[in-house]
Amino acid sequence: MLSIIQRFFIIGIFMSFALTSHAQDATIDSLKRAFTNPKLHDSTKLRALSTIMGSQYTLEDPNYYYLNGMMEKMALKNFKSNAAHPDQQKLYADYLGEVYASSAIGAQRKRDYRSAFIAINKSIVFYKRSKSYELMNFSIVTKGTLYSDIQDYEKALECFFQSLRYFEQAKEENSASGVSYVQTYLG
């Protein structure tokens, strides 16, 4: 039999979960309503999705992956469109790279390495296609962590050193953080 303190603790957990779930559903509902506006361009919708995913949700939250799926559908539809301008194609490829990198990390956390490798390889392809080499190399580091998780240390090191060489020579804004990011995994 549960003590009074245990009962209150359990009730508190359920109530906080219910309140959190309701707040997250309200965010998604608001997004869905806003997205019905025909004047709102898909690139604006994608930016909103990406921003909200990064600020309102964590990779442990199922709603994060729900929004990630919305982002994938929208970005893929626009990426495949022949009417998209080359600059827009790059933008949509970058969003798809983001979608698949997030999906890979989610699959990695579930220990679904087959899905994680498929997703991270897609991420790398889209970032390469958009010439977003810095982001591509962050995805290569993620691929290295996947190899490390399955104890294929030789391939993991190849990924880490490939990205390290890139970040050491790159002039982009996040190159220094890229070097320390890779060195963390090498350590």
Buried (B, 14 or more C-beta within 10 A) or exposed (E): EEEEEEEEEEEEEEEEEEEEEEEBEEBBEEBEEEBEEEEEEBBEBBEBBBEBBEEBBEEEBEBBBBBBEBBBEBBBEBBEEEEBEEEBBBBBBBBBBBBBBBBBBBBBEEEBBEBBBBBBBBBBBBBBBBEBBBBBBBBBBBBBBBBBEEEEEEBBBBBBEBBBEBBEEBEBEBBEEBBEBBEEBEE
